[in-house]
Amino acid sequence: MKIKAETSALKAIESIPDSQLLLFKSCMVGQEYPGVETSTRYVFDRIGVDYCINDEQSCCTGIGHYTDIFEGLTTIAIAARNFAVARRCGYPNITCLCSTCYAINKEACEVLNTNTEVRERINAIFREQGLENLVYEKDDMNPRTNFYHAVEILLSKVNEIKKQKKFDFSGTKAAAHHACHYYKVKYLDVLGNPENPQLIDTIAAVCGADPVRWYEDRTLTCGMGFSQLHLNKDTSLQVTKTKLDSLQKAGVELMIHMCPNCHIQYDRYQPVIEEEFDVKYDMVHMNIAQFVALSMGADPYKVCGFQTHSVPLEEFLEIHGII
C-alpha cells in the first residue's frame, strides 16, 4: 500500500505549465555551454512557451553548497531572494536548465516552508538591511508546483516539437543520461518512473532518434560528485569511464544530457579519459535542448553553440546533413 501511495503522488505531465516560466539562468551553462540556454530559448519561442529571463536573478550557489563552501543558511537566503524576484515579475514557475539549480531551489523552498526558525532568521536579515520586498512568508512558493526542469517543459510539448521538426535523425542511436539531482534527490517529483526515467529518450524519439532505452550502467552517476572530481579524481574518472564503456558497448552514437555538470564530465573529460586509459570512444555529446533545437533547424554554432564542446561534432553534423 505504501508503494502505491508514493506512485500515485508522482508528478503528472498534464500538470506541467507552459506559461509564467522564469527561465533560471545557470552559471555552469553560461560558463561552459551557453548554447544550452540559447537552444532552450530557441525551442521555447517556437512551441508557444511563455517565459522570461530576469537579470536580477542570481546564482543558486549549488556548486559552492555541495562543495561545502556555502553553508545552508546563505544558500537558502539567496534562494528566498530569487523566489521574490520570480514572484515580483509575475513569472513564479522557476524553470531550471541545470539539475543542481532544480534540486537546490526545491530543497530551499521546503526548508523555508517548514522550518520557522530558519525562515524568521533569514527574514530578520532582510529587514535589517531594508529589504522588506525579499521577505518570504510560509508557502509563498510550492516546492512541487513552482519548480520545474526545462526537460519537463520539452516533454510536455512533444507534439509541438514534432510539428516543428526540420531534420530527421532516424537511425541515430542515442542514449540518455538523466541527472541524479533530478531523478534521485526528489524522486517523487519525477515525471514517469524514477527507477527508469525516460524523459530524454521520449523527446529524442520525437526528433527521429533511435533511443537506446536501456544499457548497462544506465543509472550510474556521471562521476563528477562536485568535489570528488578534484579530491578523488582517479575514482571520479573511473566512474565516468565505466559509463562510457557501457555506451560504447551498446553502439551509442550520441549521448544526451540534461545537466551542465554531467555534460562537463562526459564531454570535457572524454578526451582526458581516452588519453589516460588509452581508449577511443565513438560518441558525441549534446544537451537535450541542443538536440531539439538542431532538429528544428537551429544553427549548430550560433544557436546550439557546438564550438564550445570538447568532443568535436563536425563529423556527426556532416553525416546527418546539417553542415
Summary of the structure (lengths in Angstrom):
residues: 323
radius of gyration: 19.7
end to end distance: 54.4
largest distance: 60.6
contacts: 1080
relative contact order: 0.14
helix: 52%
strand: 9%
